[in-house]
Amino acid sequence: MVSCKEGSGEVKKTFVKDIKEKDQVESTFLVTRKDACMSRSGKLYLTLTLMDSTGEVEGRVWEDAEHHTKNFNKNDVVKVKGFAVPYQGGLQINISLIESVPEGEYSLKDYLPSSERDPEEMMVELEGIIDGIRDRYIKALLQEIFRDRDIRERFKLVPAAKSMHHPYIGGLVEHVLSMCRLVRSIGHIYQDLNTDLLLAGAILHDIGKIFEISFKGVFEYTDRGRLLGHINMGVELIEEKIRTIPAFPEKLSTLIKHMILSHHGHLEFGSPKRPKTLEALVLYYIDDLDAKVHCMRFIMKKDTGTSWSAYNRFFERYIYRERYLSEPEKEERPLSAEELKLFGE
Protein backbone atom coordinates (compact mmCIF):
# COMPACT_ATOMS: atom_id res chain seq x y z
CA MET A 1 0.00 0.00 0.00
CA VAL A 2 1.12 3.54 -0.73
CA SER A 3 -0.58 6.76 0.26
CA CYS A 4 -1.72 9.73 -1.77
CA LYS A 5 -2.28 12.90 0.25
CA GLU A 6 -5.58 14.57 -0.43
CA GLY A 7 -6.76 17.57 1.50
CA SER A 8 -6.45 16.97 5.20
CA GLY A 9 -6.27 13.17 4.96
CA GLU A 10 -4.63 10.45 2.93
CA VAL A 11 -6.11 8.08 0.37
CA LYS A 12 -4.76 4.54 0.68
CA LYS A 13 -3.65 3.26 -2.72
CA THR A 14 -5.24 -0.04 -3.67
CA PHE A 15 -3.49 -1.46 -6.74
CA VAL A 16 -5.38 -2.81 -9.74
CA LYS A 17 -4.02 -6.32 -9.20
CA ASP A 18 -5.63 -6.44 -5.74
CA ILE A 19 -9.15 -5.39 -6.78
CA LYS A 20 -11.71 -8.18 -6.58
CA GLU A 21 -15.33 -8.50 -7.63
CA LYS A 22 -17.77 -6.71 -5.29
CA ASP A 23 -14.97 -4.64 -3.70
CA GLN A 24 -15.78 -1.12 -2.62
CA VAL A 25 -12.96 0.78 -4.30
CA GLU A 26 -11.59 4.04 -2.94
CA SER A 27 -8.19 4.65 -4.47
CA THR A 28 -6.19 6.64 -7.00
CA PHE A 29 -5.40 5.81 -10.63
CA LEU A 30 -4.00 7.33 -13.81
CA VAL A 31 -6.62 7.99 -16.50
CA THR A 32 -5.26 6.65 -19.80
CA ARG A 33 -8.55 6.82 -21.75
CA LYS A 34 -11.58 9.06 -21.38
CA ASP A 35 -14.50 8.83 -23.80
CA ALA A 36 -17.87 10.51 -23.56
CA CYS A 37 -20.60 8.16 -24.80
CA MET A 38 -24.35 8.35 -25.26
CA SER A 39 -26.77 5.68 -24.08
CA ARG A 40 -29.75 4.57 -26.16
CA SER A 41 -31.92 6.81 -24.06
CA GLY A 42 -29.74 9.80 -24.91
CA LYS A 43 -28.02 10.00 -21.52
CA LEU A 44 -24.31 10.88 -21.33
CA TYR A 45 -21.92 8.47 -19.61
CA LEU A 46 -18.10 8.20 -19.42
CA THR A 47 -15.98 5.23 -20.44
CA LEU A 48 -12.55 5.23 -18.79
CA THR A 49 -9.42 3.15 -18.60
CA LEU A 50 -7.72 3.47 -15.22
CA MET A 51 -4.13 2.38 -14.73
CA ASP A 52 -1.43 1.93 -12.14
CA SER A 53 1.93 0.18 -12.09
CA THR A 54 0.25 -3.24 -11.74
CA GLY A 55 -2.26 -3.10 -14.59
CA GLU A 56 -5.42 -1.56 -16.05
CA VAL A 57 -9.10 -1.69 -15.21
CA GLU A 58 -12.15 -0.34 -17.02
CA GLY A 59 -14.27 2.34 -15.37
CA ARG A 60 -17.75 3.73 -16.04
CA VAL A 61 -19.40 6.91 -14.79
CA TRP A 62 -23.12 6.35 -15.24
CA GLU A 63 -24.60 9.09 -13.06
CA ASP A 64 -23.96 12.85 -13.27
CA ALA A 65 -21.42 12.37 -16.09
CA GLU A 66 -21.84 16.00 -17.16
CA HIS A 67 -20.67 17.12 -13.73
CA HIS A 68 -17.87 14.57 -13.25
CA THR A 69 -16.30 15.08 -16.67
CA LYS A 70 -15.29 18.62 -15.65
CA ASN A 71 -13.27 17.32 -12.69
CA PHE A 72 -10.46 15.58 -14.57
CA ASN A 73 -8.74 15.03 -17.92
CA LYS A 74 -6.95 12.19 -19.64
CA ASN A 75 -3.46 11.68 -18.12
CA ASP A 76 -4.62 13.03 -14.74
CA VAL A 77 -4.11 11.03 -11.56
CA VAL A 78 -7.58 10.83 -10.05
CA LYS A 79 -9.21 9.84 -6.79
CA VAL A 80 -11.98 7.32 -7.44
CA LYS A 81 -14.84 5.92 -5.38
CA GLY A 82 -16.76 3.04 -6.87
CA PHE A 83 -17.84 -0.60 -6.88
CA ALA A 84 -16.10 -3.45 -8.76
CA VAL A 85 -18.37 -5.58 -10.94
CA PRO A 86 -17.73 -8.34 -13.54
CA TYR A 87 -17.15 -7.09 -17.08
CA GLN A 88 -16.28 -9.15 -20.21
CA GLY A 89 -14.27 -11.70 -18.26
CA GLY A 90 -12.57 -9.07 -16.15
CA LEU A 91 -13.61 -6.27 -13.82
CA GLN A 92 -15.12 -2.83 -14.21
CA ILE A 93 -15.45 -0.10 -11.60
CA ASN A 94 -18.81 1.65 -11.53
CA ILE A 95 -17.72 5.09 -10.35
CA SER A 96 -19.74 7.36 -8.07
CA LEU A 97 -17.02 9.96 -7.44
CA ILE A 98 -13.96 10.98 -9.48
CA GLU A 99 -11.72 14.03 -9.20
CA SER A 100 -8.15 14.90 -10.11
CA VAL A 101 -5.32 14.80 -7.57
CA PRO A 102 -3.01 17.87 -7.60
CA GLU A 103 0.54 17.39 -8.93
CA GLY A 104 3.06 16.94 -6.14
CA GLU A 105 0.67 14.84 -4.08
CA TYR A 106 1.53 11.56 -5.78
CA SER A 107 4.46 9.67 -7.27
CA LEU A 108 4.03 8.83 -10.95
CA LYS A 109 5.95 5.56 -10.50
CA ASP A 110 2.90 4.19 -8.66
CA TYR A 111 0.80 4.64 -11.81
CA LEU A 112 3.09 3.64 -14.66
CA PRO A 113 4.88 0.33 -15.30
CA SER A 114 8.46 0.62 -14.05
CA SER A 115 11.70 -1.30 -14.20
CA GLU A 116 12.35 -3.65 -11.31
CA ARG A 117 15.62 -1.76 -10.82
CA ASP A 118 15.85 1.77 -9.46
CA PRO A 119 16.46 4.18 -12.40
CA GLU A 120 18.94 6.30 -10.45
CA GLU A 121 20.92 3.20 -9.50
CA MET A 122 21.06 2.23 -13.19
CA MET A 123 22.23 5.72 -14.19
CA VAL A 124 25.06 5.54 -11.66
CA GLU A 125 26.08 2.18 -13.16
CA LEU A 126 26.01 3.69 -16.66
CA GLU A 127 28.15 6.63 -15.56
CA GLY A 128 30.66 4.13 -14.18
CA ILE A 129 30.85 2.49 -17.62
CA ILE A 130 31.42 5.90 -19.23
CA ASP A 131 34.20 6.68 -16.73
CA GLY A 132 35.94 3.45 -17.80
CA ILE A 133 36.09 4.38 -21.50
CA ARG A 134 39.68 4.91 -22.61
CA ASP A 135 39.21 7.06 -25.71
CA ARG A 136 39.31 10.63 -24.38
CA TYR A 137 37.05 12.10 -27.08
CA ILE A 138 34.36 9.44 -26.74
CA LYS A 139 34.44 9.78 -22.95
CA ALA A 140 34.29 13.59 -23.23
CA LEU A 141 31.26 13.39 -25.54
CA LEU A 142 29.34 11.02 -23.27
CA GLN A 143 30.19 13.01 -20.16
CA GLU A 144 29.13 16.23 -21.85
CA ILE A 145 25.79 14.71 -22.84
CA PHE A 146 24.92 13.33 -19.41
CA ARG A 147 26.21 16.41 -17.60
CA ASP A 148 23.07 18.05 -18.94
CA ARG A 149 20.61 17.54 -16.06
CA ASP A 150 17.52 17.54 -18.29
CA ILE A 151 19.00 14.87 -20.59
CA ARG A 152 20.13 12.75 -17.65
CA GLU A 153 16.72 12.91 -15.95
CA ARG A 154 14.85 12.07 -19.14
CA PHE A 155 17.27 9.24 -20.04
CA LYS A 156 16.88 7.46 -16.70
CA LEU A 157 13.06 7.53 -16.88
CA VAL A 158 12.04 7.18 -20.54
CA PRO A 159 10.80 3.76 -21.73
CA ALA A 160 12.81 2.09 -24.50
CA ALA A 161 9.62 1.84 -26.57
CA LYS A 162 5.91 2.59 -26.30
CA SER A 163 4.88 -1.05 -26.32
CA MET A 164 7.37 -3.44 -27.97
CA HIS A 165 10.29 -3.92 -25.57
CA HIS A 166 11.21 -2.42 -22.18
CA PRO A 167 7.95 -0.36 -22.29
CA TYR A 168 8.20 1.03 -18.78
CA ILE A 169 9.81 3.77 -16.70
CA GLY A 170 13.57 3.17 -16.70
CA GLY A 171 13.27 0.89 -19.74
CA LEU A 172 15.80 2.70 -21.94
CA VAL A 173 18.65 2.79 -19.42
CA GLU A 174 17.95 -0.88 -18.54
CA HIS A 175 18.12 -1.79 -22.25
CA VAL A 176 21.33 0.24 -22.69
CA LEU A 177 23.04 -1.43 -19.71
CA SER A 178 22.17 -4.85 -21.11
CA MET A 179 23.66 -3.85 -24.47
CA CYS A 180 26.83 -2.58 -22.75
CA ARG A 181 27.27 -5.99 -21.12
CA LEU A 182 26.89 -7.60 -24.55
CA VAL A 183 29.53 -5.22 -25.95
CA ARG A 184 32.02 -6.27 -23.29
CA SER A 185 31.33 -9.97 -23.86
CA ILE A 186 31.58 -9.72 -27.65
CA GLY A 187 34.76 -7.64 -27.38
CA HIS A 188 36.55 -10.64 -25.85
CA ILE A 189 35.63 -12.75 -28.88
CA TYR A 190 36.07 -10.25 -31.72
CA GLN A 191 39.18 -8.47 -30.53
CA ASP A 192 39.44 -6.18 -33.57
CA LEU A 193 36.24 -4.40 -32.48
CA ASN A 194 36.66 -0.86 -31.19
CA THR A 195 34.76 -1.47 -27.95
CA ASP A 196 34.88 2.19 -26.88
CA LEU A 197 33.22 3.17 -30.15
CA LEU A 198 30.69 0.34 -29.83
CA LEU A 199 29.90 1.36 -26.23
CA ALA A 200 29.21 4.88 -27.48
CA GLY A 201 26.81 3.42 -30.03
CA ALA A 202 25.08 1.27 -27.40
CA ILE A 203 24.65 4.22 -25.04
CA LEU A 204 23.54 6.75 -27.67
CA HIS A 205 21.64 4.68 -30.25
CA ASP A 206 18.20 5.54 -28.84
CA ILE A 207 18.95 8.80 -27.05
CA GLY A 208 16.50 10.62 -29.33
CA LYS A 209 13.71 8.74 -27.55
CA ILE A 210 14.02 11.15 -24.64
CA PHE A 211 12.32 13.65 -26.96
CA GLU A 212 10.26 11.16 -29.00
CA ILE A 213 8.25 9.55 -26.18
CA SER A 214 6.24 11.43 -23.59
CA PHE A 215 6.21 9.61 -20.25
CA LYS A 216 4.57 12.09 -17.88
CA GLY A 217 1.31 10.19 -18.30
CA VAL A 218 0.34 7.40 -20.66
CA PHE A 219 3.25 6.69 -23.03
CA GLU A 220 2.63 8.64 -26.24
CA TYR A 221 4.68 10.01 -29.14
CA THR A 222 5.38 13.73 -29.01
CA ASP A 223 4.72 15.97 -32.00
CA ARG A 224 8.48 16.22 -32.64
CA GLY A 225 8.74 12.47 -32.28
CA ARG A 226 6.10 11.83 -34.92
CA LEU A 227 7.51 14.45 -37.30
CA LEU A 228 11.26 13.79 -36.93
CA GLY A 229 11.76 10.40 -35.23
CA HIS A 230 14.28 9.45 -32.55
CA ILE A 231 17.09 8.66 -35.00
CA ASN A 232 17.14 12.17 -36.46
CA MET A 233 16.73 13.83 -33.07
CA GLY A 234 19.52 11.68 -31.64
CA VAL A 235 21.95 12.71 -34.36
CA GLU A 236 21.00 16.38 -33.84
CA LEU A 237 21.75 16.09 -30.12
CA ILE A 238 25.09 14.38 -30.73
CA GLU A 239 26.13 17.03 -33.28
CA GLU A 240 25.21 19.79 -30.82
CA LYS A 241 27.35 18.29 -28.04
CA ILE A 242 30.30 17.50 -30.34
CA ARG A 243 30.51 21.19 -31.25
CA THR A 244 31.28 21.99 -27.60
CA ILE A 245 34.36 19.71 -27.53
CA PRO A 246 37.53 21.32 -28.99
CA ALA A 247 39.30 19.41 -31.80
CA PHE A 248 36.79 16.53 -31.78
CA PRO A 249 37.96 14.26 -34.66
CA GLU A 250 35.72 14.58 -37.71
CA LYS A 251 36.16 10.90 -38.59
CA LEU A 252 35.07 9.83 -35.11
CA SER A 253 32.04 12.12 -35.34
CA THR A 254 31.05 10.53 -38.65
CA LEU A 255 31.46 6.97 -37.33
CA ILE A 256 29.35 7.65 -34.22
CA LYS A 257 26.58 9.28 -36.23
CA HIS A 258 26.65 6.44 -38.77
CA MET A 259 25.98 3.94 -35.96
CA ILE A 260 22.94 5.94 -34.85
CA LEU A 261 21.63 6.34 -38.41
CA SER A 262 22.01 2.64 -39.22
CA HIS A 263 21.13 0.89 -35.96
CA HIS A 264 17.73 -0.36 -37.23
CA GLY A 265 19.67 -2.33 -39.81
CA HIS A 266 17.36 -1.99 -42.80
CA LEU A 267 15.87 0.90 -44.74
CA GLU A 268 12.38 -0.56 -44.38
CA PHE A 269 12.80 -0.61 -40.58
CA GLY A 270 13.43 3.14 -40.48
CA SER A 271 17.20 3.37 -40.79
CA PRO A 272 18.32 6.14 -43.19
CA LYS A 273 21.46 4.05 -43.77
CA ARG A 274 22.37 0.38 -43.52
CA PRO A 275 25.37 -0.62 -41.33
CA LYS A 276 28.62 -0.13 -43.24
CA THR A 277 31.19 -0.51 -40.45
CA LEU A 278 31.95 -3.44 -38.18
CA GLU A 279 30.81 -1.58 -35.06
CA ALA A 280 27.57 -0.44 -36.73
CA LEU A 281 26.81 -4.02 -37.80
CA VAL A 282 27.40 -5.40 -34.30
CA LEU A 283 25.35 -2.58 -32.76
CA TYR A 284 22.37 -3.49 -34.95
CA TYR A 285 22.52 -7.13 -33.91
CA ILE A 286 22.96 -6.59 -30.17
CA ASP A 287 20.14 -4.01 -30.15
CA ASP A 288 17.87 -6.44 -31.99
CA LEU A 289 18.96 -9.36 -29.77
CA ASP A 290 18.29 -7.61 -26.48
CA ALA A 291 14.92 -6.28 -27.65
CA LYS A 292 13.74 -9.68 -28.91
CA VAL A 293 14.96 -11.60 -25.86
CA HIS A 294 13.10 -9.16 -23.63
CA CYS A 295 9.91 -9.58 -25.69
CA MET A 296 10.21 -13.37 -25.63
CA ARG A 297 10.70 -13.43 -21.85
CA PHE A 298 7.63 -11.25 -21.36
CA ILE A 299 5.51 -13.56 -23.53
CA MET A 300 6.76 -16.64 -21.70
CA LYS A 301 5.78 -15.17 -18.32
CA LYS A 302 2.14 -14.75 -19.36
CA ASP A 303 0.16 -17.69 -18.03
CA THR A 304 -2.17 -19.00 -20.73
CA GLY A 305 -2.97 -22.23 -18.91
CA THR A 306 -1.08 -24.22 -21.56
CA SER A 307 2.51 -24.76 -22.66
CA TRP A 308 2.00 -22.37 -25.56
CA SER A 309 1.47 -18.63 -25.69
CA ALA A 310 -1.36 -16.97 -27.56
CA TYR A 311 -0.44 -16.13 -31.17
CA ASN A 312 2.03 -13.27 -31.11
CA ARG A 313 1.84 -10.76 -33.94
CA PHE A 314 5.33 -9.35 -33.29
CA PHE A 315 7.04 -12.72 -33.74
CA GLU A 316 4.27 -14.00 -36.06
CA ARG A 317 4.16 -17.35 -34.27
CA TYR A 318 3.11 -19.15 -31.10
CA ILE A 319 5.80 -19.32 -28.39
CA TYR A 320 6.54 -22.50 -26.44
CA ARG A 321 6.51 -21.47 -22.78
CA GLU A 322 7.99 -24.58 -21.17
CA ARG A 323 11.73 -24.57 -20.48
CA TYR A 324 14.24 -27.36 -19.87
CA LEU A 325 15.93 -26.83 -16.53
CA SER A 326 19.34 -28.42 -15.99
CA GLU A 327 19.73 -31.00 -13.26
CA PRO A 328 20.37 -29.57 -9.77
CA GLU A 329 23.87 -29.59 -8.38
CA LYS A 330 24.93 -32.89 -6.79
CA GLU A 331 24.68 -31.50 -3.25
CA GLU A 332 21.02 -30.66 -3.88
CA ARG A 333 20.13 -34.10 -5.27
CA PRO A 334 22.65 -36.95 -5.06
CA LEU A 335 23.08 -38.80 -8.35
CA SER A 336 21.76 -42.34 -8.59
CA ALA A 337 24.06 -45.32 -9.25
CA GLU A 338 22.92 -45.38 -12.89
CA GLU A 339 23.65 -41.67 -13.29
CA LEU A 340 27.06 -42.03 -11.69
CA LYS A 341 27.86 -44.79 -14.16
CA LEU A 342 26.51 -42.76 -17.10
CA PHE A 343 28.42 -39.60 -16.21
CA GLY A 344 31.60 -41.45 -15.25
CA GLU A 345 31.69 -40.16 -11.69
C-alpha positions in Angstrom: 0.0 0.0 0.0 1.1 3.5 -0.7 -0.6 6.8 0.3 -1.7 9.7 -1.8 -2.3 12.9 0.2 -5.6 14.6 -0.4 -6.8 17.6 1.5 -6.5 17.0 5.2 -6.3 13.2 5.0 -4.6 10.4 2.9 -6.1 8.1 0.4 -4.8 4.5 0.7 -3.6 3.3 -2.7 -5.2 0.0 -3.7 -3.5 -1.5 -6.7 -5.4 -2.8 -9.7 -4.0 -6.3 -9.2 -5.6 -6.4 -5.7 -9.1 -5.4 -6.8 -11.7 -8.2 -6.6 -15.3 -8.5 -7.6 -17.8 -6.7 -5.3 -15.0 -4.6 -3.7 -15.8 -1.1 -2.6 -13.0 0.8 -4.3 -11.6 4.0 -2.9 -8.2 4.7 -4.5 -6.2 6.6 -7.0 -5.4 5.8 -10.6 -4.0 7.3 -13.8 -6.6 8.0 -16.5 -5.3 6.6 -19.8 -8.5 6.8 -21.7 -11.6 9.1 -21.4 -14.5 8.8 -23.8 -17.9 10.5 -23.6 -20.6 8.2 -24.8 -24.4 8.4 -25.3 -26.8 5.7 -24.1 -29.7 4.6 -26.2 -31.9 6.8 -24.1 -29.7 9.8 -24.9 -28.0 10.0 -21.5 -24.3 10.9 -21.3 -21.9 8.5 -19.6 -18.1 8.2 -19.4 -16.0 5.2 -20.4 -12.6 5.2 -18.8 -9.4 3.2 -18.6 -7.7 3.5 -15.2 -4.1 2.4 -14.7 -1.4 1.9 -12.1 1.9 0.2 -12.1 0.3 -3.2 -11.7 -2.3 -3.1 -14.6 -5.4 -1.6 -16.0 -9.1 -1.7 -15.2 -12.1 -0.3 -17.0 -14.3 2.3 -15.4 -17.7 3.7 -16.0 -19.4 6.9 -14.8 -23.1 6.4 -15.2 -24.6 9.1 -13.1 -24.0 12.9 -13.3 -21.4 12.4 -16.1 -21.8 16.0 -17.2 -20.7 17.1 -13.7 -17.9 14.6 -13.2 -16.3 15.1 -16.7 -15.3 18.6 -15.6 -13.3 17.3 -12.7 -10.5 15.6 -14.6 -8.7 15.0 -17.9 -6.9 12.2 -19.6 -3.5 11.7 -18.1 -4.6 13.0 -14.7 -4.1 11.0 -11.6 -7.6 10.8 -10.0 -9.2 9.8 -6.8 -12.0 7.3 -7.4 -14.8 5.9 -5.4 -16.8 3.0 -6.9 -17.8 -0.6 -6.9 -16.1 -3.4 -8.8 -18.4 -5.6 -10.9 -17.7 -8.3 -13.5 -17.1 -7.1 -17.1 -16.3 -9.1 -20.2 -14.3 -11.7 -18.3 -12.6 -9.1 -16.1 -13.6 -6.3 -13.8 -15.1 -2.8 -14.2 -15.4 -0.1 -11.6 -18.8 1.6 -11.5 -17.7 5.1 -10.3 -19.7 7.4 -8.1 -17.0 10.0 -7.4 -14.0 11.0 -9.5 -11.7 14.0 -9.2 -8.1 14.9 -10.1 -5.3 14.8 -7.6 -3.0 17.9 -7.6 0.5 17.4 -8.9 3.1 16.9 -6.1 0.7 14.8 -4.1 1.5 11.6 -5.8 4.5 9.7 -7.3 4.0 8.8 -11.0 6.0 5.6 -10.5 2.9 4.2 -8.7 0.8 4.6 -11.8 3.1 3.6 -14.7 4.9 0.3 -15.3 8.5 0.6 -14.1 11.7 -1.3 -14.2 12.3 -3.7 -11.3 15.6 -1.8 -10.8 15.9 1.8 -9.5 16.5 4.2 -12.4 18.9 6.3 -10.4 20.9 3.2 -9.5 21.1 2.2 -13.2 22.2 5.7 -14.2 25.1 5.5 -11.7 26.1 2.2 -13.2 26.0 3.7 -16.7 28.2 6.6 -15.6 30.7 4.1 -14.2 30.8 2.5 -17.6 31.4 5.9 -19.2 34.2 6.7 -16.7 35.9 3.5 -17.8 36.1 4.4 -21.5 39.7 4.9 -22.6 39.2 7.1 -25.7 39.3 10.6 -24.4 37.1 12.1 -27.1 34.4 9.4 -26.7 34.4 9.8 -23.0 34.3 13.6 -23.2 31.3 13.4 -25.5 29.3 11.0 -23.3 30.2 13.0 -20.2 29.1 16.2 -21.9 25.8 14.7 -22.8 24.9 13.3 -19.4 26.2 16.4 -17.6 23.1 18.0 -18.9 20.6 17.5 -16.1 17.5 17.5 -18.3 19.0 14.9 -20.6 20.1 12.7 -17.6 16.7 12.9 -16.0 14.9 12.1 -19.1 17.3 9.2 -20.0 16.9 7.5 -16.7 13.1 7.5 -16.9 12.0 7.2 -20.5 10.8 3.8 -21.7 12.8 2.1 -24.5 9.6 1.8 -26.6 5.9 2.6 -26.3 4.9 -1.1 -26.3 7.4 -3.4 -28.0 10.3 -3.9 -25.6 11.2 -2.4 -22.2 8.0 -0.4 -22.3 8.2 1.0 -18.8 9.8 3.8 -16.7 13.6 3.2 -16.7 13.3 0.9 -19.7 15.8 2.7 -21.9 18.6 2.8 -19.4 17.9 -0.9 -18.5 18.1 -1.8 -22.2 21.3 0.2 -22.7 23.0 -1.4 -19.7 22.2 -4.9 -21.1 23.7 -3.8 -24.5 26.8 -2.6 -22.7 27.3 -6.0 -21.1 26.9 -7.6 -24.6 29.5 -5.2 -26.0 32.0 -6.3 -23.3 31.3 -10.0 -23.9 31.6 -9.7 -27.6 34.8 -7.6 -27.4 36.6 -10.6 -25.9 35.6 -12.7 -28.9 36.1 -10.2 -31.7 39.2 -8.5 -30.5 39.4 -6.2 -33.6 36.2 -4.4 -32.5 36.7 -0.9 -31.2 34.8 -1.5 -28.0 34.9 2.2 -26.9 33.2 3.2 -30.1 30.7 0.3 -29.8 29.9 1.4 -26.2 29.2 4.9 -27.5 26.8 3.4 -30.0 25.1 1.3 -27.4 24.6 4.2 -25.0 23.5 6.7 -27.7 21.6 4.7 -30.2 18.2 5.5 -28.8 18.9 8.8 -27.1 16.5 10.6 -29.3 13.7 8.7 -27.5 14.0 11.1 -24.6 12.3 13.7 -27.0 10.3 11.2 -29.0 8.3 9.6 -26.2 6.2 11.4 -23.6 6.2 9.6 -20.2 4.6 12.1 -17.9 1.3 10.2 -18.3 0.3 7.4 -20.7 3.3 6.7 -23.0 2.6 8.6 -26.2 4.7 10.0 -29.1 5.4 13.7 -29.0 4.7 16.0 -32.0 8.5 16.2 -32.6 8.7 12.5 -32.3 6.1 11.8 -34.9 7.5 14.5 -37.3 11.3 13.8 -36.9 11.8 10.4 -35.2 14.3 9.5 -32.6 17.1 8.7 -35.0 17.1 12.2 -36.5 16.7 13.8 -33.1 19.5 11.7 -31.6 21.9 12.7 -34.4 21.0 16.4 -33.8 21.7 16.1 -30.1 25.1 14.4 -30.7 26.1 17.0 -33.3 25.2 19.8 -30.8 27.4 18.3 -28.0 30.3 17.5 -30.3 30.5 21.2 -31.3 31.3 22.0 -27.6 34.4 19.7 -27.5 37.5 21.3 -29.0 39.3 19.4 -31.8 36.8 16.5 -31.8 38.0 14.3 -34.7 35.7 14.6 -37.7 36.2 10.9 -38.6 35.1 9.8 -35.1 32.0 12.1 -35.3 31.0 10.5 -38.6 31.5 7.0 -37.3 29.3 7.6 -34.2 26.6 9.3 -36.2 26.7 6.4 -38.8 26.0 3.9 -36.0 22.9 5.9 -34.9 21.6 6.3 -38.4 22.0 2.6 -39.2 21.1 0.9 -36.0 17.7 -0.4 -37.2 19.7 -2.3 -39.8 17.4 -2.0 -42.8 15.9 0.9 -44.7 12.4 -0.6 -44.4 12.8 -0.6 -40.6 13.4 3.1 -40.5 17.2 3.4 -40.8 18.3 6.1 -43.2 21.5 4.1 -43.8 22.4 0.4 -43.5 25.4 -0.6 -41.3 28.6 -0.1 -43.2 31.2 -0.5 -40.5 32.0 -3.4 -38.2 30.8 -1.6 -35.1 27.6 -0.4 -36.7 26.8 -4.0 -37.8 27.4 -5.4 -34.3 25.4 -2.6 -32.8 22.4 -3.5 -35.0 22.5 -7.1 -33.9 23.0 -6.6 -30.2 20.1 -4.0 -30.1 17.9 -6.4 -32.0 19.0 -9.4 -29.8 18.3 -7.6 -26.5 14.9 -6.3 -27.7 13.7 -9.7 -28.9 15.0 -11.6 -25.9 13.1 -9.2 -23.6 9.9 -9.6 -25.7 10.2 -13.4 -25.6 10.7 -13.4 -21.8 7.6 -11.2 -21.4 5.5 -13.6 -23.5 6.8 -16.6 -21.7 5.8 -15.2 -18.3 2.1 -14.8 -19.4 0.2 -17.7 -18.0 -2.2 -19.0 -20.7 -3.0 -22.2 -18.9 -1.1 -24.2 -21.6 2.5 -24.8 -22.7 2.0 -22.4 -25.6 1.5 -18.6 -25.7 -1.4 -17.0 -27.6 -0.4 -16.1 -31.2 2.0 -13.3 -31.1 1.8 -10.8 -33.9 5.3 -9.4 -33.3 7.0 -12.7 -33.7 4.3 -14.0 -36.1 4.2 -17.4 -34.3 3.1 -19.1 -31.1 5.8 -19.3 -28.4 6.5 -22.5 -26.4 6.5 -21.5 -22.8 8.0 -24.6 -21.2 11.7 -24.6 -20.5 14.2 -27.4 -19.9 15.9 -26.8 -16.5 19.3 -28.4 -16.0 19.7 -31.0 -13.3 20.4 -29.6 -9.8 23.9 -29.6 -8.4 24.9 -32.9 -6.8 24.7 -31.5 -3.3 21.0 -30.7 -3.9 20.1 -34.1 -5.3 22.6 -37.0 -5.1 23.1 -38.8 -8.3 21.8 -42.3 -8.6 24.1 -45.3 -9.2 22.9 -45.4 -12.9 23.6 -41.7 -13.3 27.1 -42.0 -11.7 27.9 -44.8 -14.2 26.5 -42.8 -17.1 28.4 -39.6 -16.2 31.6 -41.5 -15.3 31.7 -40.2 -11.7 
